[in-house]
Amino acid sequence: MKLIAYVASAVTVLAIGVASVMLTRTDAAPSVAYTLLDGSKHRTDQWRGQVVLVNFWATSCSTCIKEMPQIAATHDMFKARGYETLAVAMSYDPPAYVINFAETRRLPFRVAMDHDGLIARSFGNVQLTPTSVLINKRGDIVKRYVGEPDFAELHALIDKLLAET
């Protein structure tokens, strides 16, 4: 009987420990190279000190198209304070469609093609669009949105993250 009590107690302590680690753990943004539509090469490591929204999207995704003006407005609202946006077009999206979309809508932020799917895999094997990942100044992923985010909530979180030192 004592053995069962000890095992139950140990399991409870272990479960509480695991739960607390899972609730407080932040994942670092992956270190990955990407190429912008203009051909320039960059790395996610260069984002330190900035708050960054990485938006995975596709020209064939109606929700992506619908949210894009708000993604652009969010970028314009916060860019002067150290906020950056990277729109990552999914590997199945034809490059000509992505270029046409970015140019005709005059997207005010960086756009990358994920030709081989490496960026999407690096950010947790993103398959659904839109998926957006918000990264703080230290390079930690603080929020993941699958589908269109609540932009009021997103703006409040960006504002809070930009205020942190």
ZAMARGU-4260 file (C-alpha; in steps of 0.2 Angstrom, whole numbers, plus 5000, padded with zeros to 4 digits):
<rodrens>
0) 5000/5000/5000 | 5014/5012/5004 | 5022/5008/4987 | 5006/5013/4978 | 5006/5029/4988
5) 5024/5033/4984 | 5021/5030/4966 | 5006/5040/4965 | 5014/5054/4974 | 5029/5054/4962
10) 5018/5053/4947 | 5008/5069/4953 | 5024/5078/4957 | 5031/5074/4940 | 5015/5079/4931
15) 5015/5096/4940 | 5033/5099/4935 | 5030/5094/4917 | 5014/5105/4916 | 5023/5120/4923
20) 5038/5118/4911 | 5025/5117/4896 | 5016/5132/4902 | 5031/5143/4904 | 5042/5137/4890
25) 5045/5148/4875 | 5051/5141/4858 | 5065/5150/4850 | 5062/5155/4832 | 5071/5143/4820
30) 5087/5149/4812 | 5083/5148/4793 | 5089/5156/4777 | 5076/5164/4766 | 5076/5173/4749
35) 5065/5188/4745 | 5057/5191/4729 | 5070/5204/4724 | 5083/5190/4726 | 5092/5196/4742
40) 5096/5183/4754 | 5093/5184/4773 | 5092/5174/4789 | 5080/5174/4803 | 5094/5177/4815
45) 5095/5195/4809 | 5078/5198/4818 | 5086/5200/4835 | 5080/5216/4843 | 5064/5217/4832
50) 5046/5210/4834 | 5042/5200/4819 | 5027/5193/4812 | 5030/5178/4800 | 5014/5176/4789
55) 5013/5159/4779 | 5001/5162/4765 | 4996/5157/4747 | 4988/5166/4733 | 4975/5152/4732
60) 4970/5155/4750 | 4954/5166/4751 | 4957/5169/4770 | 4975/5174/4766 | 4969/5187/4753
65) 4956/5193/4764 | 4968/5196/4779 | 4982/5204/4769 | 4976/5222/4769 | 4976/5220/4788
70) 4993/5212/4789 | 4999/5227/4778 | 4990/5240/4790 | 4998/5232/4805 | 5015/5233/4797
75) 5013/5251/4793 | 5006/5255/4811 | 5021/5247/4820 | 5036/5247/4808 | 5043/5264/4815
80) 5045/5256/4832 | 5055/5240/4827 | 5042/5229/4820 | 5044/5219/4804 | 5033/5207/4794
85) 5039/5193/4783 | 5026/5185/4771 | 5031/5168/4766 | 5023/5161/4751 | 5020/5142/4752
90) 5030/5131/4741 | 5016/5126/4730 | 5012/5144/4726 | 5017/5148/4708 | 5031/5162/4709
95) 5023/5172/4695 | 5007/5173/4705 | 5016/5178/4721 | 5026/5192/4712 | 5010/5198/4704
100) 5001/5199/4720 | 5015/5207/4729 | 5017/5220/4716 | 4999/5224/4712 | 4995/5226/4730
105) 5011/5236/4734 | 5014/5225/4749 | 5024/5236/4761 | 5034/5222/4769 | 5046/5208/4764
110) 5039/5193/4754 | 5049/5177/4752 | 5046/5161/4742 | 5047/5145/4751 | 5053/5135/4736
115) 5057/5119/4744 | 5046/5120/4760 | 5061/5122/4772 | 5054/5138/4780 | 5037/5131/4783
120) 5045/5115/4790 | 5057/5125/4801 | 5042/5134/4809 | 5033/5118/4815 | 5029/5110/4798
125) 5016/5124/4793 | 5003/5117/4781 | 4988/5127/4784 | 4986/5144/4777 | 4986/5157/4784
130) 4997/5153/4799 | 5006/5168/4807 | 5020/5167/4820 | 5024/5182/4831 | 5042/5183/4838
135) 5048/5194/4851 | 5064/5204/4852 | 5074/5190/4860 | 5069/5178/4845 | 5056/5168/4855
140) 5040/5163/4847 | 5026/5170/4858 | 5010/5167/4848 | 5005/5156/4834 | 4989/5160/4824
145) 4981/5147/4813 | 4968/5156/4802 | 4965/5175/4803 | 4970/5183/4819 | 4960/5194/4830
150) 4969/5210/4824 | 4964/5220/4840 | 4972/5207/4851 | 4987/5205/4839 | 4990/5224/4840
155) 4989/5224/4859 | 5002/5210/4860 | 5013/5219/4847 | 5012/5235/4857 | 5017/5226/4873
160) 5031/5216/4865 | 5038/5232/4857 | 5038/5241/4874 | 5049/5227/4882 | 5067/5230/4883
</rodrens>
